[in-house]
Amino acid sequence: MIKHYSFGTIVISSNRYSSDVILFGDIVRDNWWRNTGHELCVADIQPAIEEFNPAVVVVGTGKFGLMKILKETESFLKDHQIRLIAQKTKIACKFYNELLATEKVLGLFHLTC
């Protein structure tokens, strides 16, 4: 569960992270980098989709929402019948926490811009 988010920092359980993260249940992958910094492409998420097989993907697009989700990425998720929720990171964290109890949810969180 996400305990706190502020620009550049996220607290998950009792651990603080200062790099972008992928989150699935108790599994945290920090230092998540995308092929192009502020774009989310299929190659950025495909390994996590294949590993975790989520029903929902929650994307935190940054404090100001500057990370863009490419149309091909949206199509990829739709083709795999995975629901996408994309919001600024603070709001996305709330969605992730709410869905955690009832859905198989994968969180992808950009912590800065």
Stockholm file with secondary structure:
# STOCKHOLM 1.0

chainA/1-113         MIKHYSFGTIVISSNRYSSDVILFGDIVRDNWWRNTGHELCVADIQPAIEEFNPAVVVVGTGKFGLMKILKETESFLKDHQIRLIAQKTKIACKFYNELLATEKVLGLFHLTC
#=GR chainA/1-113 SS CEEEEETTEEEETTEEECSCEEEETTEEECSCCCSBTTEECHHHHHHHHHHHCCSEEEEEECTTCCCEECHHHHHHHHHTTCEEEEECHHHHHHHHHHHHTTSCEEEEEECCC
#=GC SS_cons         CEEEEETTEEEETTEEECSCEEEETTEEECSCCCSBTTEECHHHHHHHHHHHCCSEEEEEECTTCCCEECHHHHHHHHHTTCEEEEECHHHHHHHHHHHHTTSCEEEEEECCC
//
